[in-house]
Amino acid sequence: MANDSAADLDAFQESTLKYRFQHPEILEIALTHPSFAAEQKHPPPDNQRLEFLGDAVLELALSDLLFDRFPESPEGTLTVLRSVMCNKDALAGLARLIGLGAVLRLGKGETASGGRDRPSILADAFEAVLGAVHRDGGYEHARDCCIRLVQDFMPEPRELLAHANPKGALQELTQTRGGPPPTYRLLSVRGPEHLPEFEVEVAVGDRVLARAVAGSRRNAEKEAARKALETLKNADENRA
């Protein structure tokens, strides 16, 4: 760990997790990256098995959360929202906010190369911590810990979706409002063959919401969807 002491573990349990481990060694394993274990003469267990367990805990806890929060949303929408909450970048962002990188046990090389802020390491460690809570105190404690941290430190699911997948977010929003799905139309392709520019517009029914230009049709559609979400958000705010 950045400062390997019992006090650090106590603070992390009390202030961040708000869960007191009956067996603190399980938390220590959750915070032990394989790079640290590999450098020891007698390697301790690393966090990979707990990460495997925590991945399942996270998926079930988020399913509970989304099921309760969005009672009118269909299964497909809930699946999409859960996927953006479970992805590496979302979990890494949450891990940074709770200071998880500072209490990890990393190898010297991994520490020197910026491992304490590496998204894959942070995401895996967060899942390992959930796995550790589950092993120490059962699913209910792990679920409560996960949901509290997600609600306190992670953006709203639809905000995450809009950032990661604006086309999916626009589709979900129009479906929620009972309107037709968005349609994308290629307006033009201009520029030299080696550096084309694609202009796309997105519409819902007869209403054109946005246009965008990008180096590929796919990216132009994503940018148009992002702009369309902003248009709808601004219209909602003006009506409020």
C-alpha positions as CSV (number, residue, x, y, z in Angstrom):
1,M,0.0,0.0,0.0
2,A,1.0,3.6,-0.3
3,N,1.2,3.6,3.4
4,D,1.0,0.0,4.6
5,S,-0.5,0.3,8.1
6,A,-3.4,-1.0,10.2
7,A,-4.5,2.7,10.5
8,D,-5.0,2.9,6.8
9,L,-7.1,-0.2,6.7
10,D,-9.1,1.0,9.7
11,A,-9.8,4.3,8.0
12,F,-10.7,2.7,4.7
13,Q,-13.2,0.4,6.5
14,E,-14.8,3.0,8.7
15,S,-14.8,6.1,6.5
16,T,-15.2,4.7,3.1
17,L,-16.7,1.2,3.2
18,K,-18.6,1.8,6.4
19,Y,-18.2,-1.9,7.0
20,R,-16.0,-3.4,9.7
21,F,-14.4,-6.7,8.7
22,Q,-14.6,-9.6,11.1
23,H,-11.5,-11.0,9.3
24,P,-9.4,-8.0,8.1
25,E,-7.0,-10.3,6.3
26,I,-9.7,-10.8,3.6
27,L,-9.7,-7.1,2.9
28,E,-5.9,-7.1,2.7
29,I,-6.1,-9.9,0.1
30,A,-8.6,-7.8,-1.9
31,L,-6.1,-4.9,-1.9
32,T,-3.2,-7.1,-3.0
33,H,-2.4,-6.8,-6.7
34,P,-0.6,-9.8,-8.4
35,S,2.4,-7.6,-9.0
36,F,3.0,-7.2,-5.3
37,A,2.6,-10.9,-4.6
38,A,5.0,-11.8,-7.4
39,E,7.8,-9.7,-5.7
40,Q,7.6,-11.5,-2.3
41,K,9.8,-14.4,-1.3
42,H,6.7,-16.1,0.0
43,P,3.9,-14.7,-2.2
44,P,0.6,-13.9,-0.4
45,P,-2.7,-14.5,-2.0
46,D,-3.6,-11.8,-4.6
47,N,-7.0,-10.3,-5.3
48,Q,-7.9,-12.2,-8.5
49,R,-10.2,-14.8,-7.0
50,L,-12.0,-12.1,-5.0
51,E,-12.3,-10.0,-8.1
52,F,-14.1,-13.0,-9.8
53,L,-16.5,-13.2,-6.9
54,G,-17.0,-9.4,-6.7
55,D,-17.9,-9.2,-10.3
56,A,-20.9,-11.4,-9.7
57,V,-21.8,-9.4,-6.5
58,L,-21.6,-6.1,-8.5
59,E,-23.9,-7.3,-11.3
60,L,-26.5,-8.6,-8.9
61,A,-26.4,-5.5,-6.6
62,L,-26.7,-3.2,-9.6
63,S,-29.6,-5.3,-10.9
64,D,-31.4,-4.8,-7.6
65,L,-30.6,-1.0,-7.7
66,L,-31.8,-0.5,-11.3
67,F,-34.9,-2.7,-10.8
68,D,-36.1,-0.5,-8.0
69,R,-35.0,2.8,-9.4
70,F,-36.6,2.4,-12.9
71,P,-39.8,0.4,-12.3
72,E,-41.2,1.2,-15.8
73,S,-38.1,0.4,-17.8
74,P,-38.0,-2.8,-19.9
75,E,-35.4,-5.5,-19.5
76,G,-33.4,-4.3,-22.4
77,T,-33.0,-0.8,-21.0
78,L,-32.0,-2.1,-17.6
79,T,-29.4,-4.4,-19.2
80,V,-27.9,-1.4,-21.1
81,L,-27.8,0.8,-18.0
82,R,-26.2,-2.0,-16.0
83,S,-23.5,-2.5,-18.6
84,V,-22.4,1.1,-18.6
85,M,-22.3,1.1,-14.7
86,C,-20.2,-2.1,-14.7
87,N,-17.7,-1.0,-17.3
88,K,-14.0,-0.5,-16.5
89,D,-14.0,3.3,-16.8
90,A,-17.1,3.8,-14.6
91,L,-15.7,1.6,-11.9
92,A,-12.3,3.2,-12.1
93,G,-13.8,6.6,-11.7
94,L,-15.7,5.5,-8.6
95,A,-12.5,3.9,-7.2
96,R,-10.6,7.1,-7.6
97,L,-13.2,9.1,-5.7
98,I,-13.0,6.7,-2.7
99,G,-9.2,6.7,-2.7
100,L,-8.9,3.0,-3.5
101,G,-5.6,3.5,-5.4
102,A,-3.8,4.8,-2.3
103,V,-4.5,1.7,-0.2
104,L,-3.6,-0.9,-2.8
105,R,-0.5,-3.2,-2.4
106,L,1.3,-2.9,-5.8
107,G,4.7,-4.1,-7.0
108,K,7.4,-1.6,-7.3
109,G,7.4,-1.7,-11.1
110,E,3.6,-1.3,-11.2
111,T,3.7,1.6,-8.8
112,A,6.4,3.3,-10.8
113,S,4.5,3.0,-14.0
114,G,1.3,4.6,-12.6
115,G,-0.5,1.5,-11.6
116,R,-2.4,3.3,-8.8
117,D,-4.4,5.2,-11.4
118,R,-4.7,2.5,-14.0
119,P,-8.4,1.9,-14.8
120,S,-8.1,-1.9,-15.1
121,I,-6.3,-2.2,-11.7
122,L,-8.8,0.1,-10.0
123,A,-11.9,-1.6,-11.5
124,D,-10.6,-5.1,-10.6
125,A,-9.7,-3.9,-7.0
126,F,-13.2,-2.4,-6.5
127,E,-14.8,-5.7,-7.5
128,A,-12.3,-7.6,-5.2
129,V,-13.3,-5.4,-2.3
130,L,-17.0,-6.2,-2.9
131,G,-16.1,-9.9,-3.1
132,A,-14.2,-9.5,0.2
133,V,-17.3,-7.9,1.9
134,H,-19.4,-10.8,0.6
135,R,-17.1,-13.4,1.9
136,D,-16.7,-11.7,5.3
137,G,-20.3,-10.7,6.0
138,G,-22.6,-12.1,3.3
139,Y,-24.4,-10.7,0.3
140,E,-26.6,-8.2,2.1
141,H,-23.6,-6.3,3.5
142,A,-21.9,-6.4,0.1
143,R,-25.0,-5.2,-1.7
144,D,-25.6,-2.3,0.8
145,C,-21.9,-1.3,0.5
146,C,-22.0,-1.4,-3.3
147,I,-25.3,0.5,-3.7
148,R,-24.2,3.2,-1.2
149,L,-20.9,3.8,-3.0
150,V,-22.5,3.8,-6.4
151,Q,-25.2,6.3,-5.3
152,D,-22.7,8.5,-3.5
153,F,-19.8,8.5,-6.0
154,M,-21.0,7.4,-9.5
155,P,-22.9,9.6,-11.9
156,E,-26.5,8.7,-12.7
157,P,-26.9,5.7,-15.0
158,R,-28.3,7.7,-17.8
159,E,-25.5,10.2,-17.6
160,L,-23.0,7.4,-17.9
161,L,-25.0,6.0,-20.9
162,A,-25.0,9.4,-22.6
163,H,-21.3,9.6,-22.3
164,A,-20.4,6.1,-23.2
165,N,-23.1,5.4,-25.8
166,P,-25.0,8.5,-26.9
167,K,-26.9,6.6,-29.6
168,G,-28.1,4.0,-27.1
169,A,-29.0,6.8,-24.7
170,L,-31.0,8.6,-27.3
171,Q,-32.8,5.4,-28.2
172,E,-33.6,4.7,-24.6
173,L,-34.9,8.3,-24.0
174,T,-37.2,8.2,-27.1
175,Q,-38.5,4.8,-26.1
176,T,-39.2,6.0,-22.5
177,R,-41.2,9.0,-24.0
178,G,-43.2,6.7,-26.2
179,G,-42.1,8.2,-29.4
180,P,-40.6,6.6,-32.5
181,P,-37.0,5.5,-32.5
182,P,-34.3,8.0,-33.8
183,T,-33.3,7.7,-37.4
184,Y,-30.0,8.7,-39.0
185,R,-29.5,10.0,-42.5
186,L,-26.3,10.6,-44.4
187,L,-26.4,14.1,-45.9
188,S,-23.1,14.2,-47.6
189,V,-19.6,12.9,-47.9
190,R,-17.0,15.5,-48.8
191,G,-13.3,16.0,-48.8
192,P,-10.4,14.0,-50.3
193,E,-10.8,10.2,-50.5
194,H,-8.0,9.7,-47.9
195,L,-9.6,12.2,-45.5
196,P,-13.4,12.2,-46.0
197,E,-15.9,14.0,-43.9
198,F,-19.4,12.5,-43.3
199,E,-22.3,14.8,-42.5
200,V,-25.2,13.1,-40.7
201,E,-28.5,14.2,-39.2
202,V,-30.7,12.5,-36.6
203,A,-34.4,12.9,-36.4
204,V,-37.2,11.6,-34.2
205,G,-40.3,11.4,-36.4
206,D,-40.4,14.5,-38.6
207,R,-38.3,16.5,-36.2
208,V,-34.6,16.9,-37.0
209,L,-32.8,17.2,-33.7
210,A,-29.1,17.6,-34.7
211,R,-26.5,17.4,-37.4
212,A,-22.8,16.5,-37.1
213,V,-19.7,16.0,-39.2
214,A,-16.9,13.5,-38.5
215,G,-14.3,11.4,-40.2
216,S,-16.5,8.3,-40.3
217,R,-20.2,7.8,-40.6
218,R,-20.2,6.0,-37.2
219,N,-18.6,8.8,-35.4
220,A,-20.8,11.4,-37.1
221,E,-23.9,9.5,-35.9
222,K,-22.5,9.3,-32.3
223,E,-21.8,13.1,-32.3
224,A,-25.3,13.8,-33.8
225,A,-26.8,11.7,-31.0
226,R,-24.8,13.5,-28.4
227,K,-26.0,16.9,-29.8
228,A,-29.6,15.6,-29.9
229,L,-29.5,14.6,-26.2
230,E,-28.3,18.1,-25.4
231,T,-31.2,19.6,-27.5
232,L,-33.8,17.5,-25.7
233,K,-32.2,18.3,-22.3
234,N,-32.3,22.0,-23.0
235,A,-35.9,21.9,-24.2
236,D,-36.9,20.1,-21.0
237,E,-35.1,22.7,-18.8
238,N,-36.8,25.5,-20.7
239,R,-40.2,24.0,-20.1
240,A,-39.5,23.5,-16.4
